[in-house]
């Protein structure tokens, strides 16, 4: 006797195959073997399922039980298949009605007592179940995550017996939406983000941060230690436009398959990833023998902040070039290939020299030679710098501009309102942020007058700009014009955009 239970499993951005859990009962010794799982998971899973069935009052068939998780070449890990395996055994041994399983998907790890424990990857599974038109049963501990997919029919269960009672229509499982913890208002978590009003002075850097948020532009901050580069970068998520539901689900699905817990009140918050400069290329872009998302995918629709940029290994930084353009990363291995979304906004910070004080007029402490400075800056390749839209200096300020009596700048709420308005203009005009404008749309929406065209040509010749840098100046100018609610790009918008490319590294 055999029974197939279809268990959907999806990766973000691609259509993933289904995983079939097939339970076969044949004559033989009372032994259970599981085909298609790593050895450690095999041993743990079969022991958990057997103990859960026995402790829940069910009979474990005194025959050889073979569980096949097909396709065999698709890697499986964790205990998320426990519930499906247990139900398959019960259905194959006629302890529950097999026909009742057809409309459901099951995810959950079983404890030895039959209780359901939390597992990873709930959100993409809920999305896949909704696409298949199936209901999904998950552990109560994962109800918050499953309920984020409003179009999916999801139920929360605490125990294997509760699932069986629901399948036999003796007891109704609660919907995941009814089991959610109290979710704070969106405004509550916005208030918890670092406020831009904390930044004293640095008016040019604050202005650049606002433009970057409005158009989703990459930004490089260069200055001596302690001038507020990290402080500025950490306040970028607080002024960025709100994510749409589809964008938030994409970002949350990546976090889900990476084992990160999603909070129902802040799942729409843009993520701020801050990897250390010692991280490897695999940690940054993803990979491994069984490919997993890296930092650039965890920063999908959010901010990737690279502090001390020249301290990163050059080969690690070079792998950023392709995803910065395409918005995705393809991890290729001998046996398989995986694609993960990576539409991140890069914000980087660096010192001007190894000691950090080159060009600091207030201290004049730099003792680095020209060769040392050149070697330090050469760690960053020209193609990588060319992909960073705005490159600005964050100078050291006199202490009188930094003490508590110094006037505070605008708060994040005020700046975010302007950014949101500019973002709405971009969505209505082209359906995407200015940084991601395709060539045809850029030619249509970034037109210049003859005088401004001549200005840009002279600037390009003087600064030796590439064609890519030329286009990025136009896109930044478009964002500045949107902040001014101006339909055409004017001379002052173009001049300001050119000024953000004048820093020589």
C-alpha positions in Angstrom: 0.0 0.0 0.0 1.4 3.4 -0.8 0.3 7.0 -0.4 1.9 10.2 -1.8 1.6 13.4 0.1 2.7 16.5 -1.9 4.7 18.9 0.3 5.4 22.2 -1.5 8.7 23.9 -1.0 9.6 27.2 -2.9 12.6 29.4 -3.3 12.2 33.2 -3.7 12.2 34.4 -7.3 12.1 31.0 -9.0 9.5 28.2 -9.4 10.8 25.3 -7.3 9.7 21.7 -7.8 7.4 20.0 -5.3 8.8 17.5 -2.8 6.8 14.3 -2.6 6.7 12.3 0.6 5.8 8.7 -0.3 5.2 6.1 2.4 5.3 2.4 1.4 4.4 -0.5 3.7 5.8 -3.9 2.7 6.3 -7.1 4.6 9.4 -7.5 6.6 11.1 -6.6 9.8 9.7 -3.7 12.0 12.2 -1.2 10.8 12.0 2.3 9.3 14.4 3.8 6.7 14.2 7.2 5.0 15.6 7.6 1.5 16.9 11.0 0.3 18.0 12.7 3.5 21.5 13.2 5.1 22.4 10.5 7.6 22.1 12.6 10.7 18.6 13.8 9.7 17.6 10.2 8.8 18.4 8.9 12.2 16.8 11.8 14.1 13.6 12.0 11.9 12.7 8.3 12.1 13.2 8.2 15.8 11.1 11.3 16.4 8.3 10.1 14.1 8.2 6.6 15.7 8.1 8.0 19.3 5.5 10.7 18.4 3.2 8.0 16.9 3.5 5.7 19.9 3.2 8.4 22.5 0.1 9.8 20.7 -1.6 6.4 21.0 -1.2 5.3 17.4 0.0 1.9 16.3 3.3 1.8 14.5 3.0 -1.0 11.9 5.2 -4.0 12.8 6.5 -4.2 9.3 9.3 -2.6 7.3 8.4 1.1 6.5 10.2 2.8 3.7 9.8 6.6 3.3 10.9 8.1 0.0 11.3 11.8 -0.4 11.4 12.4 -4.1 13.1 13.8 -6.1 16.2 12.3 -4.6 18.6 14.9 -6.1 16.9 17.8 -4.3 18.7 18.4 -1.0 16.5 18.1 2.2 17.4 19.2 5.7 15.8 19.9 9.0 12.7 18.3 10.6 10.0 20.0 8.6 8.9 16.7 7.0 8.1 15.0 10.3 4.4 15.8 10.3 3.9 14.7 6.7 5.8 11.4 7.2 3.8 10.6 10.3 0.5 11.3 8.6 1.6 9.2 5.6 2.3 6.3 7.9 -1.1 6.7 9.5 -2.9 6.9 6.2 -1.0 3.9 4.7 -1.9 1.8 7.8 -5.5 3.0 7.6 -5.5 4.7 11.0 -6.7 7.9 9.3 -8.6 8.5 6.1 -6.2 8.9 3.2 -8.7 10.9 1.2 -8.7 13.7 3.8 -5.1 14.5 3.1 -5.5 15.5 -0.6 -6.4 19.2 0.0 -3.7 19.9 2.6 0.1 20.6 2.8 1.9 19.8 6.1 5.0 21.4 7.6 6.3 20.8 11.1 8.8 19.0 13.3 7.5 16.5 15.8 8.7 16.2 19.4 8.8 12.8 21.0 5.4 13.4 22.6 3.8 14.4 19.3 3.8 18.1 19.9 4.6 20.3 16.9 7.7 22.5 17.0 8.6 25.5 14.9 10.5 25.0 11.6 12.0 27.2 8.9 10.8 28.2 5.5 7.1 28.6 6.4 6.5 31.8 4.4 7.6 30.4 1.0 5.7 27.2 1.7 2.5 29.3 2.4 3.0 31.1 -0.9 3.4 27.9 -2.8 0.4 26.3 -1.0 -1.7 29.3 -2.0 -0.6 29.0 -5.6 -1.6 25.3 -5.6 -5.0 26.0 -4.0 -4.2 23.8 -1.0 -4.6 24.5 2.7 -1.5 24.5 4.9 -1.1 23.2 8.4 1.8 24.4 10.4 2.9 24.5 14.1 1.3 27.1 16.3 4.7 28.6 16.9 4.9 29.5 13.1 1.4 30.9 12.9 2.6 34.5 12.8 4.7 33.8 9.7 2.1 31.8 7.9 -0.6 34.4 8.5 1.5 37.0 6.5 0.2 35.4 3.3 -3.4 36.6 3.5 -4.5 34.7 0.4 -3.4 31.4 1.8 -5.7 29.1 3.9 -3.5 28.3 6.9 -4.2 26.5 10.1 -2.1 26.2 13.3 -1.8 23.0 15.3 -0.1 22.2 18.6 -0.1 18.4 18.4 -0.3 15.6 16.0 -3.7 14.5 17.6 -5.1 17.9 16.8 -4.2 17.6 13.1 -5.8 14.1 12.9 -9.0 15.5 14.6 -9.1 18.3 12.1 -8.7 15.9 9.2 -11.6 13.7 10.5 -13.7 16.9 11.0 -14.1 16.2 14.7 -12.3 19.4 15.8 -11.6 22.5 13.8 -8.0 23.9 13.9 -7.8 27.7 14.4 -6.7 29.8 11.5 -3.2 31.2 11.7 -4.5 34.7 11.6 -6.4 34.1 14.8 -3.3 32.8 16.5 -1.1 35.8 15.7 0.5 37.7 18.6 -0.6 41.3 18.9 1.1 43.2 16.1 2.2 46.8 16.8 1.2 49.6 14.5 3.5 50.3 11.5 4.2 53.7 13.1 5.4 52.0 16.3 8.4 50.3 14.6 9.1 53.4 12.5 9.6 55.3 15.8 12.0 52.7 17.0 14.4 53.3 14.1 17.3 55.7 14.6 16.3 59.2 13.9 18.1 61.5 11.5 17.6 64.4 13.9 20.4 62.8 16.0 22.9 63.8 13.3 24.4 67.3 14.0 25.8 69.2 11.1 26.9 67.3 8.0 24.3 69.0 5.8 25.7 67.8 2.5 25.8 64.2 3.8 22.2 64.5 5.1 21.1 65.8 1.7 22.9 63.0 -0.1 21.2 60.5 2.2 17.8 61.9 1.3 18.5 61.8 -2.4 19.8 58.2 -2.1 16.6 57.2 -0.3 14.4 58.9 -2.8 15.9 57.2 -5.9 17.4 54.0 -4.3 20.9 55.2 -5.3 24.2 53.6 -4.1 26.2 55.8 -1.8 29.8 56.0 -0.6 30.8 58.1 2.4 34.5 59.1 2.8 35.9 60.8 5.8 38.1 60.5 8.9 37.2 58.3 11.8 34.3 59.5 14.1 32.7 61.9 11.6 29.3 60.1 11.6 29.5 57.9 8.5 28.1 54.8 10.3 25.6 57.0 12.1 24.3 58.4 8.8 24.1 55.0 7.1 22.1 53.5 10.0 19.4 56.2 9.6 18.8 55.4 5.9 16.1 52.7 6.5 14.1 55.2 8.6 13.7 57.7 5.7 13.2 55.2 2.8 9.7 54.7 1.3 7.5 52.0 2.6 7.7 48.6 1.0 4.7 47.3 -1.0 3.2 44.0 0.2 4.8 42.1 -2.7 8.2 43.6 -1.9 7.9 42.9 1.8 6.9 39.2 1.1 9.9 38.7 -1.2 12.3 40.1 1.5 10.5 38.1 4.2 10.6 34.9 2.3 14.4 35.2 1.9 14.7 35.8 5.7 12.4 32.8 6.3 14.5 30.3 4.3 17.5 31.6 6.1 16.1 30.7 9.5 15.3 34.2 10.7 12.2 34.8 12.8 9.7 37.3 11.3 7.9 39.7 13.6 4.4 40.4 12.5 4.7 44.1 13.4 7.9 44.9 11.6 8.0 42.4 8.7 7.5 45.4 6.3 10.5 47.2 7.7 13.5 47.5 5.3 16.3 45.4 6.4 19.7 46.9 7.3 22.5 44.4 6.9 26.0 45.3 8.3 28.5 42.4 7.6 32.0 42.6 9.0 34.8 43.3 6.7 36.3 39.8 7.4 33.3 38.0 5.8 33.9 35.7 2.9 32.5 35.8 -0.6 30.1 33.0 0.2 28.8 34.8 3.3 28.3 38.0 1.2 26.7 36.7 -1.9 25.6 33.2 -0.9 26.7 29.7 -1.7 27.8 26.6 0.0 27.5 23.0 -1.1 23.7 23.4 -0.7 23.3 27.1 -1.8 21.9 29.4 0.8 21.2 33.2 0.6 24.0 35.6 1.5 24.0 39.1 2.9 23.1 40.7 -0.4 19.9 38.6 -0.6 19.1 39.2 3.1 19.3 42.9 2.2 16.8 42.4 -0.6 14.7 45.7 -0.9 16.8 47.0 2.0 20.3 48.4 2.8 23.6 46.6 2.6 26.1 48.7 4.6 29.8 47.9 4.1 31.9 49.8 6.7 35.7 50.1 6.2 35.2 49.3 2.5 38.9 48.9 1.5 39.4 46.4 4.4 37.2 43.9 2.6 39.0 41.4 0.4 39.1 42.7 -3.1 37.9 39.4 -4.6 34.9 39.5 -2.2 34.0 43.0 -3.3 34.3 42.2 -7.0 31.5 39.6 -6.7 29.1 42.5 -6.0 29.4 44.0 -9.5 27.0 41.7 -11.3 24.2 41.7 -8.7 24.4 45.5 -8.3 23.3 45.6 -12.0 21.0 42.7 -12.3 19.3 42.6 -8.9 19.8 38.9 -8.4 22.6 36.4 -7.9 23.0 33.0 -9.5 24.9 30.4 -7.5 26.2 27.6 -9.7 27.4 24.3 -8.4 28.3 21.1 -10.2 25.0 19.4 -9.3 22.6 22.3 -9.3 22.0 26.0 -9.8 20.1 28.4 -7.5 19.0 32.0 -8.1 18.3 34.4 -5.2 17.0 37.9 -5.4 19.5 40.7 -4.5 17.9 44.1 -5.2 19.8 45.9 -2.4 20.9 49.5 -1.9 24.6 49.7 -1.2 25.9 52.2 1.3 29.6 52.0 2.0 32.0 54.0 4.2 35.8 54.3 4.2 38.6 56.4 5.5 40.6 58.5 3.0 43.9 56.8 3.9 45.3 53.9 6.1 45.6 56.1 9.2 42.3 57.8 8.4 43.3 61.5 8.6 44.3 62.4 5.1 42.8 65.8 4.2 41.7 66.5 7.8 42.3 70.2 8.0 41.3 70.4 11.7 44.0 67.9 13.0 46.7 67.5 10.2 47.6 64.2 11.8 48.1 62.2 8.6 51.6 60.9 8.1 50.8 58.5 5.3 53.0 58.7 2.2 51.5 59.1 -1.3 52.4 55.5 -2.1 50.6 54.2 1.0 47.5 56.2 0.2 47.5 55.1 -3.4 47.9 51.4 -2.4 45.1 51.8 0.1 42.7 53.2 -2.4 43.7 50.8 -5.1 42.0 48.0 -3.1 38.8 49.4 -4.7 38.5 48.7 -8.4 37.4 51.3 -10.9 34.4 49.1 -12.1 33.1 48.8 -8.5 33.4 52.6 -7.8 31.8 53.3 -11.1 28.6 51.5 -9.9 28.3 53.7 -6.9 26.1 56.6 -7.9 27.0 59.2 -5.2 30.5 59.6 -3.6 30.7 62.3 -1.0 33.1 63.5 1.7 32.1 63.5 5.4 34.6 66.0 6.9 35.4 66.4 10.6 33.4 69.3 12.1 34.3 71.8 14.9 33.1 70.7 18.3 30.9 73.7 18.6 28.7 72.2 15.9 28.3 68.9 17.7 27.5 69.7 21.4 24.0 69.4 22.8 23.2 73.1 22.2 23.8 72.9 18.5 20.7 73.1 16.4 19.2 69.7 15.5 18.4 68.9 11.9 15.1 67.6 10.5 13.7 64.4 11.9 13.4 61.2 9.9 9.6 61.7 9.7 9.9 65.0 7.9 12.5 63.8 5.5 10.6 60.5 4.9 7.5 62.5 3.8 9.5 64.2 1.1 11.1 60.9 0.0 7.8 59.2 -0.1 6.3 61.9 -2.3 9.3 61.7 -4.7 9.0 57.9 -4.8 5.3 58.1 -5.7 6.2 60.4 -8.6 8.6 57.8 -9.9 6.1 54.9 -9.5 3.4 56.8 -11.4 5.9 57.9 -14.1 7.8 54.7 -14.8 6.8 52.0 -12.2 10.3 51.7 -10.7 12.9 53.7 -8.8 15.1 56.1 -10.7 18.2 54.0 -10.0 16.6 51.1 -11.8 15.3 53.0 -14.8 15.9 51.0 -18.1 17.6 52.7 -20.9 14.5 53.5 -22.9 12.7 55.0 -19.9 15.9 57.0 -18.9 16.0 58.6 -22.4 12.4 59.6 -22.1 12.4 60.9 -18.5 15.9 62.3 -18.1 16.0 64.7 -21.1 18.2 67.8 -20.8 18.1 71.1 -22.4 20.9 72.0 -24.9 22.7 74.1 -22.3 22.5 71.4 -19.7 23.6 68.8 -22.2 26.7 70.8 -22.8 27.3 71.2 -19.1 27.2 67.4 -18.6 29.6 66.8 -21.6 32.2 69.3 -20.2 31.9 67.7 -16.7 32.3 64.2 -18.2 35.4 65.3 -20.1 37.0 67.0 -17.1 36.2 64.2 -14.6 36.9 61.4 -17.2 33.5 59.8 -16.6 32.4 56.5 -18.2 29.2 56.0 -20.0 27.8 54.3 -16.9 28.8 57.2 -14.7 27.1 59.5 -17.2 23.8 57.6 -16.9 24.0 57.5 -13.2 24.4 61.3 -13.0 21.3 61.6 -15.0 19.3 59.3 -12.7 20.5 61.1 -9.6 19.5 64.4 -11.2 16.1 62.9 -11.9 15.7 62.0 -8.2 16.7 65.6 -7.2 14.1 67.0 -9.6 11.5 64.6 -8.1 12.3 65.9 -4.6 11.7 69.4 -5.9 8.4 68.2 -7.6 9.9 69.4 -10.9 8.8 67.7 -14.2 12.0 68.7 -16.2 15.6 68.3 -14.9 16.8 71.8 -14.4 20.4 73.2 -14.3 20.6 73.2 -10.5 19.5 69.6 -10.3 22.1 68.5 -12.8 24.9 70.6 -11.2 24.1 69.0 -7.8 24.2 65.5 -9.3 27.6 66.2 -10.9 28.9 67.4 -7.6 28.3 64.0 -6.1 30.7 62.4 -8.6 33.6 64.8 -8.2 35.4 63.0 -5.4 38.6 61.5 -6.7 39.6 58.1 -5.3 
